[in-house]
Amino acid sequence: MSSAEAPRLLSFGCRLNTYESEAMRDLASKAGQGNAIIVNTCAVTAEAERQARQAIRKVHRDNPGARIIVTGCAAQIAPDKWAALPGVERVIGNAEKLKPETWAALDAPPAPVSDIMAARETSAHLVTEFAGRARAFVQVQQGCDHRCTFCVIPFGRGPSRSVPIGAVVEQLRALVAAGYREAVLTGVDVTSYGPDLPGSPTLGQMIRRVLALVPELPRLRLSSLDPVEVDEDLWRLIAEEPRLMPHLHLSLQHGSDLILKRMKRRHLRVDAIALAEKARRLRPDIVFGADLIAGFPTETEAQFQESLDLVRDCDLSFLHVFPYSERPGTPAARMPQIPVPERRARAARLREAGAAAAARYFAARLGQEEQVLLEHPDRGHTEYFAPLRLLGSAGQPGEIRRLRVTGADADGLLAEAA
C-alpha cells in the first residue's frame, strides 16, 4: 500500500465490501485523497442503510470540514438520496469506485452515477493490506443474474461478472508475500463464477488451478455458496484438498419449499439437506454455517418451524439470521407482510436455535487440537471457523497456532497451547 496518508473508511455489509473498501483506501491514498472519509454502503436491509446514514451524520458532526465520499450498493441504487445528506461531497457508483481515474478526478465536477446494469466487466485492484485483519479477502466475482424476490443487490451490483483466474492468482501471491496465511474468495454469487470467461471455467476449476499455482498459500476459504451450484471439481476439492477449509457457509434463506418458491430461490429444502449429507460423506468433519430469513411475507408459523427444523436436519452450527426487511421495488415488498414485531420475535427464536447448535458443536470439540489463525493476540478462528480465545500465552496476529480446546462459553471455544 502507498505510504501516502490513508483516508478513513466506514464499511458496511458483506465481505466483498471489505475487499473493495481496502482497494479504495489504496486508490484514494495514491490519488492524494488521504483527507477523505469514505462510506461504503450496503442495501441488503433497511437497518444496514440506517446505520450508514447514522454514521454519515455522526462523522459530519464530528468533522464538519471533512470530505465525505459515499459509495456502495445503497448509494448506487439511490444516489440523490445519499448526496442530499449533510456533509456528503460526492457519491461514486459501484462501476467507478475501483478505477484509479475516479479518485484522481475527485476535484473535478462530479459525474452522474452510471447504470450498473450495463456493466460487462468487473473492476479489480491489487490489494496487499487489510487494516487490522489477519485474514485477507479476494474478489473473484461481481454482480448477480438472479432475481430473488426480496433482493435489491442486482440493482446495486449489476449482472454477474467473473475475475480472470490469472488476476486471482496474482492477488493471492501478493497477499501471501505480504504475510497473509488465509484468504477468503468473495463475490455476490460465487457459485456463478466463470461462464463469461474464455473456456467457461467453473468455481471448482478456478479454485483447483489457483491452489496449484499458489502452493505457498496455507489456507483458502469460501464465502456463501448456493446449494444447487456446487460443481464436480469443487466436490473433489472438498473431499481431497486440506488447504480448502472444512467450513461452508450456505445461502439457504428458508426451510419451507413454498417460501423458497416465493423467494424465487433456485433450491428446495431437499437440495439443502442433500448437499449437507454429500459433503459429510466426502469430508466427515465439515461444518456448516447458513443465512436464514425470518418473517418473510406470507410465512406461517408452520413454515417458520420448517426453518427451525432445518437447523437440525442440515446440522447447521453457525447461523446468520435476518428478520425480513422490505426493499422498495422488489416483488416481496408487494406481498402480504408479517408484522414487524413478529418478524423480530421469529428471528430471535432462530438465533436461539443457532446459539444452541453452536453450543453443541463447541461441546463436541472439547479436548481436540485445533489449528487456529490468530486475528488478535488472544483470539482467532479454527479451520472450521469456530471462534476461539487463547488462554495463557498470547500469540502474534496472523500466525497459525496449534491449540488444545479446554472449554467453551457463549462466545466460542477456549484453548491453551497444545
C-alpha positions in Angstrom: 0.0 0.0 0.0 1.1 3.6 -0.6 2.9 5.4 2.2 0.7 8.4 1.5 -1.9 9.4 4.1 -4.8 6.9 4.1 -8.4 8.0 4.1 -10.8 6.9 6.9 -13.1 4.1 5.8 -16.6 3.2 7.1 -17.6 -0.1 5.5 -21.0 -1.8 5.9 -22.3 -5.1 4.7 -20.6 -8.1 3.1 -17.0 -9.4 2.7 -16.9 -8.1 -0.9 -17.4 -4.6 0.6 -14.5 -5.3 2.9 -12.2 -6.1 -0.1 -13.5 -3.1 -2.0 -13.0 -0.7 0.9 -9.3 -1.7 1.2 -8.9 -1.2 -2.6 -10.5 2.3 -2.3 -8.3 3.1 0.6 -5.2 2.4 -1.5 -6.6 4.2 -4.6 -7.6 7.3 -2.7 -4.2 7.4 -0.9 -2.3 7.2 -4.2 -4.5 10.0 -5.6 -3.7 12.3 -2.7 -7.2 12.0 -1.2 -6.0 11.0 2.3 -8.2 13.5 3.9 -11.4 11.9 2.7 -13.9 9.8 4.7 -15.2 7.1 2.5 -18.5 5.4 3.4 -19.1 2.1 1.6 -22.9 1.4 2.0 -24.9 -1.8 1.9 -28.5 -2.2 0.7 -29.3 -5.7 1.9 -31.6 -4.4 4.7 -33.2 -1.2 5.8 -31.1 -1.5 9.0 -27.9 -1.5 7.1 -28.9 1.7 5.3 -30.0 3.3 8.6 -26.6 2.5 10.1 -24.8 4.1 7.2 -26.9 7.2 7.3 -26.4 7.5 11.0 -22.6 7.1 10.6 -22.5 9.8 7.9 -24.4 12.3 10.2 -22.0 11.5 13.0 -18.8 11.9 11.1 -20.2 15.2 9.7 -20.9 16.4 13.2 -17.5 15.4 14.5 -15.6 16.5 11.4 -17.6 19.4 9.9 -15.0 20.2 7.3 -14.3 16.6 6.2 -14.6 15.5 2.7 -17.3 12.7 2.8 -17.4 10.3 -0.2 -20.3 7.8 -0.3 -20.4 4.7 -2.5 -21.6 1.1 -2.3 -24.9 -0.6 -3.2 -27.3 1.7 -1.4 -25.6 4.8 -2.9 -25.7 3.1 -6.4 -29.5 2.4 -6.1 -30.5 5.9 -4.8 -27.6 8.3 -5.4 -29.6 11.5 -5.0 -30.9 10.5 -1.6 -27.3 9.9 -0.3 -26.0 13.1 -2.0 -28.5 15.1 0.0 -27.2 14.0 3.4 -25.3 16.7 5.3 -21.6 16.8 4.5 -21.6 14.5 1.6 -19.4 15.9 -1.2 -19.6 13.1 -3.7 -21.5 9.9 -4.5 -19.5 7.4 -6.5 -21.2 4.5 -8.3 -20.1 0.8 -7.9 -18.9 0.8 -11.5 -16.5 3.6 -10.8 -15.3 3.1 -7.3 -12.3 0.7 -8.1 -11.0 2.8 -11.0 -7.9 4.9 -10.3 -9.1 7.7 -12.6 -12.2 8.1 -10.4 -10.1 9.1 -7.4 -7.6 11.1 -9.5 -10.6 13.2 -10.7 -12.2 13.8 -7.4 -11.6 17.5 -7.6 -13.3 17.8 -11.0 -17.1 18.3 -11.2 -19.0 15.2 -10.3 -20.1 12.8 -13.0 -23.5 11.1 -12.8 -23.6 7.6 -11.3 -23.6 5.2 -14.3 -26.1 2.4 -14.8 -24.6 -0.6 -13.2 -27.0 -2.9 -15.1 -25.0 -2.1 -18.2 -21.7 -3.3 -16.7 -19.9 -6.0 -18.6 -16.6 -6.1 -16.8 -15.7 -6.2 -13.1 -13.1 -3.8 -11.7 -10.3 -5.4 -9.7 -7.5 -3.8 -7.8 -4.4 -5.5 -6.3 -4.9 -5.2 -2.5 -2.0 -6.2 -0.2 -3.2 -4.9 3.1 -6.4 -5.3 5.1 -6.0 -2.9 8.0 -6.5 -4.6 11.4 -7.3 -8.0 9.8 -5.3 -11.2 9.8 -7.5 -12.8 7.1 -7.5 -11.4 3.5 -10.3 -11.2 1.0 -10.1 -11.7 -2.7 -12.8 -10.7 -5.2 -13.5 -13.5 -7.7 -16.9 -12.5 -9.0 -19.2 -9.5 -9.0 -22.9 -9.0 -9.6 -25.8 -11.4 -9.9 -28.0 -12.7 -12.7 -30.8 -14.0 -10.5 -33.7 -12.1 -9.1 -34.7 -13.3 -5.7 -37.9 -11.5 -4.8 -36.5 -10.0 -1.6 -33.2 -8.7 -3.0 -32.1 -5.4 -4.5 -28.4 -6.3 -4.8 -28.5 -7.0 -8.6 -29.6 -3.3 -9.0 -26.6 -2.2 -6.9 -24.1 -4.6 -8.4 -25.3 -5.4 -11.9 -25.0 -8.6 -13.8 -22.6 -11.4 -12.9 -19.0 -10.9 -14.0 -16.0 -13.0 -13.2 -12.4 -12.1 -12.4 -10.0 -13.9 -14.7 -8.0 -16.7 -13.0 -4.7 -15.0 -13.7 -5.8 -11.9 -11.8 -7.0 -14.1 -8.8 -3.6 -15.8 -8.8 -1.7 -12.5 -8.9 -3.8 -11.2 -6.0 -3.2 -14.3 -3.8 0.5 -14.3 -4.5 0.7 -10.6 -3.5 -1.2 -11.3 -0.3 1.0 -14.3 0.7 4.1 -12.2 0.0 2.6 -9.6 2.4 2.3 -12.2 5.1 -1.3 -13.4 4.9 -1.8 -17.1 5.5 -5.5 -17.3 4.9 -7.6 -15.8 2.1 -11.4 -15.8 1.5 -12.8 -15.9 -2.0 -15.6 -13.4 -2.2 -18.3 -12.3 -4.6 -22.0 -11.7 -4.8 -22.8 -15.1 -6.1 -19.5 -17.0 -6.2 -21.0 -20.3 -7.5 -22.0 -18.5 -10.7 -18.3 -18.0 -11.5 -16.9 -18.5 -14.9 -19.4 -18.6 -17.8 -18.4 -15.1 -19.0 -14.7 -16.0 -19.2 -12.9 -17.8 -22.1 -13.3 -21.6 -21.6 -16.1 -21.1 -19.1 -14.2 -22.3 -16.0 -16.3 -23.4 -13.0 -15.7 -22.2 -9.5 -14.2 -25.5 -8.6 -11.9 -25.5 -11.7 -10.7 -22.0 -10.8 -10.0 -22.9 -7.2 -8.1 -26.1 -8.3 -5.9 -24.0 -10.6 -5.4 -21.3 -8.0 -4.3 -23.7 -5.3 -1.9 -25.4 -7.8 -0.4 -22.0 -8.9 -0.1 -20.6 -5.4 1.3 -23.5 -3.4 2.6 -21.2 -0.7 -0.9 -20.2 0.4 -1.7 -22.3 3.6 -5.5 -21.8 3.9 -8.3 -20.9 1.5 -11.8 -20.3 2.5 -15.1 -19.7 0.5 -17.8 -17.2 1.2 -21.5 -18.1 0.7 -22.4 -20.9 -1.6 -25.7 -21.6 -3.4 -26.9 -25.2 -2.6 -27.6 -26.2 -6.2 -24.5 -24.9 -7.9 -21.6 -26.8 -6.4 -19.7 -28.3 -9.4 -17.9 -31.6 -9.6 -14.4 -30.1 -9.3 -15.5 -28.3 -6.1 -16.8 -31.5 -4.7 -13.4 -33.2 -5.4 -11.7 -30.3 -3.6 -14.0 -30.6 -0.6 -13.1 -34.3 -0.4 -9.4 -34.2 -1.1 -7.9 -30.7 -0.6 -6.7 -30.0 3.0 -5.9 -26.3 2.2 -9.6 -25.7 1.4 -11.0 -25.1 4.9 -13.7 -27.6 6.1 -16.4 -24.9 6.6 -19.1 -24.0 4.1 -21.4 -21.1 4.5 -24.7 -21.8 2.7 -27.1 -19.3 1.3 -30.3 -21.2 2.4 -32.6 -18.4 3.4 -35.5 -20.6 4.4 -36.6 -24.2 5.2 -40.1 -24.2 3.6 -40.4 -25.1 -0.1 -43.4 -22.7 -0.6 -41.5 -19.8 0.9 -38.4 -20.7 -1.1 -40.5 -20.6 -4.3 -42.0 -17.2 -3.3 -38.4 -16.0 -2.7 -37.6 -17.3 -6.2 -34.7 -19.3 -4.9 -33.1 -22.0 -7.0 -33.2 -24.8 -4.5 -35.7 -26.6 -2.3 -35.4 -28.0 1.2 -34.3 -31.4 -0.1 -31.5 -29.8 -2.0 -30.0 -28.2 1.1 -30.2 -31.5 3.1 -28.7 -33.4 0.2 -25.8 -31.0 -0.1 -25.1 -31.3 3.6 -25.3 -35.1 3.5 -23.0 -35.4 0.5 -20.4 -33.0 1.9 -20.3 -35.0 5.1 -19.8 -38.3 3.2 -16.9 -36.7 1.4 -15.4 -34.9 4.4 -16.9 -36.1 7.7 -15.5 -33.3 9.8 -17.0 -30.5 7.7 -19.1 -27.7 9.4 -21.8 -25.6 8.0 -23.0 -22.0 8.5 -26.1 -20.6 6.8 -28.1 -17.4 6.1 -31.7 -17.6 7.2 -34.5 -15.0 6.9 -37.3 -14.9 9.4 -40.7 -13.4 8.8 -40.7 -13.4 5.0 -44.1 -12.3 3.6 -46.9 -14.9 4.0 -44.7 -17.1 6.3 -47.0 -19.1 8.6 -45.9 -20.5 12.0 -45.7 -24.0 10.4 -43.4 -22.7 7.6 -41.2 -20.9 10.1 -41.0 -24.1 12.1 -39.5 -25.7 8.9 -36.7 -23.2 9.1 -36.1 -24.1 12.7 -36.1 -27.8 11.8 -33.6 -27.2 9.0 -31.0 -26.2 11.6 -31.3 -29.8 12.9 -31.8 -31.5 9.5 -28.7 -30.0 8.0 -26.8 -29.9 11.3 -26.0 -26.3 10.9 -23.6 -24.9 13.5 -23.3 -21.2 12.8 -26.3 -19.1 11.7 -26.6 -15.6 10.2 -30.2 -14.7 10.9 -32.1 -11.7 9.4 -35.6 -10.5 10.1 -37.2 -9.9 6.7 -36.7 -6.3 5.5 -38.8 -4.8 2.8 -36.7 -3.4 -0.1 -38.5 -0.8 -2.2 -39.3 -2.0 -5.8 -38.9 -5.7 -5.0 -41.7 -8.2 -5.6 -41.6 -9.4 -2.0 -42.4 -5.8 -0.8 -45.8 -6.1 -2.6 -46.7 -9.4 -0.9 -48.8 -9.7 2.3 -46.4 -8.7 5.1 -45.8 -10.3 8.5 -46.0 -7.6 11.3 -42.5 -6.3 12.2 -42.7 -7.4 15.9 -43.5 -11.0 14.8 -40.5 -10.9 12.3 -38.2 -9.9 15.2 -39.7 -12.5 17.5 -39.1 -15.3 15.0 -35.6 -14.1 14.2 -34.9 -14.2 18.0 -36.2 -17.8 18.1 -33.9 -18.7 15.1 -31.0 -17.1 16.8 -31.7 -19.1 20.0 -31.7 -22.3 17.8 -28.4 -21.2 16.3 -26.8 -20.5 19.7 -27.9 -24.0 20.9 -26.4 -25.5 17.7 -23.1 -23.7 18.2 -23.0 -24.7 21.9 -23.4 -28.4 20.8 -20.6 -28.0 18.3 -18.3 -26.3 20.9 -19.0 -29.1 23.4 -18.0 -31.7 20.8 -14.6 -30.1 20.3 -13.6 -30.3 24.0 -10.2 -32.0 24.2 -9.5 -31.6 20.5 -6.5 -30.0 18.9 -7.2 -27.1 16.6 -5.2 -25.2 14.0 -6.1 -21.5 14.8 -5.5 -18.4 12.7 -4.9 -15.7 15.4 -6.6 -12.4 14.5 -5.7 -10.8 17.8 -3.0 -11.9 20.3 -5.6 -14.0 22.2 -8.4 -14.6 19.7 -8.9 -16.2 16.3 -10.8 -18.9 14.3 -10.3 -22.5 13.8 -10.2 -24.3 10.4 -13.9 -24.8 11.0 -14.4 -21.1 11.6 -15.3 -21.6 15.2 -14.3 -18.5 17.3 -11.7 -19.3 19.9 -10.0 -17.5 22.8 -6.5 -18.4 23.8 -5.8 -18.7 27.5 -2.3 -18.2 28.8 0.5 -17.1 26.5 -0.6 -14.7 23.7 0.4 -15.1 20.1 1.0 -12.9 17.1 -1.9 -11.9 14.8 -1.6 -13.7 11.5 0.2 -16.8 12.8 -1.4 -20.2 12.8 -1.2 -21.9 16.2 -1.8 -25.4 17.3 -4.0 -25.3 20.4 -5.9 -27.7 22.5 -9.6 -26.9 23.4 -10.1 -26.9 27.2 -13.5 -25.3 27.5 -16.2 -23.2 25.9 -18.5 -20.3 26.6 -21.3 -18.5 24.8 -18.7 -16.7 22.6 -16.8 -19.8 21.4 -14.0 -22.2 22.3 -11.3 -21.7 25.0 -7.9 -23.2 24.4 -4.3 -23.5 25.5 -1.1 -24.3 23.7 -1.1 -27.9 22.7 
